Amino acid sequence: MSVYTVTHVTRVDGYGVVQTLEPNDIAVGQSVTVAGLTNSTLNGTFTVVSVESYALEEVTDSGDLVFDYDFYYPNQLIYADAGDDIARTADSGTVTYGLTCTWIDADDVIEWLGIESATANDTAFITTCVEAANAFAYRRRQAAGYFDSLSTVPGADVKLGTVLYAASQYRTRGSIDGYQSFESMSVGANTIGLGQVMQLLGTNRPQVG
């Protein structure tokens, strides 16, 4: 979970805008919680519709956001928020962003590992690996320019890549030197290369160029 400090706010034609002090990695379609603002009508939980770094000027009748490119405001988050217009003003508050990706579960990894009867200890650690793999895979695809659902895996290839990463984390527990590899060009038996995972996730290169 990440918490960012708000420096400025505005509302234009039913769209709230908050600017954060720090650069953030929040993407369009993600849910954020805005809290502690003096302009309390801008507080709440919202879905980000734009991260454009210029002043929001108006919203057309067809719903298009129009920006004034003479005014550069980095780290902006824009979301639908009905209410009277608010001129851009300094404010204080927070934006909280926490993602929980659920593309795979423990059963997916247990199936891949071929464990017929997992102990409670195995299951607990596999669950930890699954949570880490889901977060890792989602962030890597987000950084590559993909806009994915947190709850629905984009495809069978991405699912397998996420499972492989979780399984590799599980198999590092108590491993000896050379048993597990995270090198992109890893070779040899009983290893899972990070390059193979990245290929399945579709993050060998950015989706958008």
N, C-alpha and C positions, 0 to 999 in steps of 0.2 A: 504494500500500500504506500502511495506517495501523497504527500501533502505539500501544496504550493501556496505561497503568499500572494494575495491579490493586491495590486497597486492602484488600478483604475477600473471604473465600470461605466457602462452606458446602456441605454435601451433605445432602439430605433425600430419603429413600425412593428412592434411585437416580438423583437429579437433582443435578448440580453447579451451583453458583451462584457467579459471580464478579462483583464490583462494580468498575467502573473509576473512576479519579480524574476523568477528563475525560468530558464528554458524548460519546456515540458515535452514529454513524448506521447501526449494524448492525441489520438487520431479521431477523424470523423467517424461517427457511429458509436463512440464509446460513451459510457455513462459516468457522470461526475456529480459530486455533491458540493454545492456552493453554500458556505455558512459564514456567519459572523459579520456580514456586511452591514454598514450603516443603512444603506438602501435595502432594507430587509425584504422588499418585494422581489429582489433578484436572488434571494436565497432559495435553495431547494435542490432536488435531484433532477438532472436534465440529461438529454442526449445531445452531444456536440454535433452541430450540423456544418460548421465551418471552422477552420483554423487560419483563415486569411489574416495576414499581418498588416492590413491597411484599414483606415477608418471606414466603418460601415456608414454609408450615406443615406441609403433608403432601400426599401423592398418594393419591387414592382408588383402590379396587380396579379401577375402570373407567379409571384413568389420568388423571383430571382433577387439575390442579394447584389446590391450595387455598391462598389467601394470607391473611395477617393484616394487615388494613388499618390497624391501629394503629401499624405500624412501616414507615416510608417509607425505602426505600433506592434512590436514583436510580442510573441507569447500570448496571443489572443485566443480565447475560446468563445464561440458564438453558439447560442442555443435559443430555441423558440421559448418565449416568455411573454405572455400577454400582459399589457399594462401601458400606462402613459409613458411617453418618451422621457428619457432622462439624459440630460447633457453629459458628455464625458467629464468625469470628475474623479479626484483621488478618493480612494476608499481603502479600508483594511478588512481583511477576512481571509478565508482559506478556500482552496479547491482541493478536494480529496478524490483521488483516483486509485481505485483498487480493482484489478482484474482477476477473475477466477475462471480459468479456462478448463473445460471438462471434455476435451476431445477423446481421451482414453480413460479407462479405469483399471483397477488392479487385475480384474479377470482377463483383460486383454494381454497384460504382461505375463501373468501366470500361464496362460495358454501358450505364449511364445516360448517361455522358459521350459515348458514341458513338466511343470511341477504338478504331480497328480494330487497330492494332499499337502497344501501349504500349512505350515505351523502358524500360530498366532504371531510369533516373532517375524516370520517371513512376510506375512501379510502386512504387518505394520510397516516394515521397511519398504516393501514394494509400494505401498500407498504413498510413502514419502517420495519415492523415486517417481511415481506417476505425477504427483503434484509438481515436482521440479521439471519434469519433461514437458508437461502441458504448458507451463509458464515459459520455458525455454523456447519451445516450438512456436508459440504464439508471438513472442517478442521478435524472434528471428524473421518470421514472415511479415510482421508489421514493419520492421526496419527495411525489408526488401520492397515495401510498397504495396503489400496485399491488405485488403480490408476484409477481415474474416469475422464470422460469428464466434462468440466465446463458447457457445454450447453445441454447435454443429460443425463437425470436422469437415474441411473443404473437400476432401477426397480420400480414396483408399490409399494413395501414395503418401499423403501427409499423415494419415493415421499410422501407417506402417513405420514411417520415419520417427514419429513420436514414440511408438512402442519400442523401437530399436534403441532410442536414446534412453528411455526408462530402464530397459533391460540391461543396457551397458552400465548404467549407474548401479543397479542392483548387483551385477556380477563383479564390480570392483571391490565389494566388501570381502576382505580377507584374501584378496587375490595376490599372487606372487608376481615378481617382476617379469614383464613380458606377456602375462596372461591377457591383459586388457590394454587396448590402445585407443588413443583419442587423436592420433595423427590423421590428417586429411588423406594421406597416401598410405595408410596402414595396409599391410598384407600379412598373410599367414593364417593358420587355422585358429578357430575359436576367438576371433577378434571382430569387433565392429568398428569400422572407421568412421570418423566424424564426417569425412567427405561423402560417404554413403548416406548418412543421415541428412546432410545438407541437400544432396541430390533429390531425395524423396520429398523433402520439405519444399523444394522448388526455390531454394535460396542460394544456389551457386552464383547467381547474378541477380541484380535487382529486377523486379517485374516491370518497372517503368524506367525508361532510359532518357 
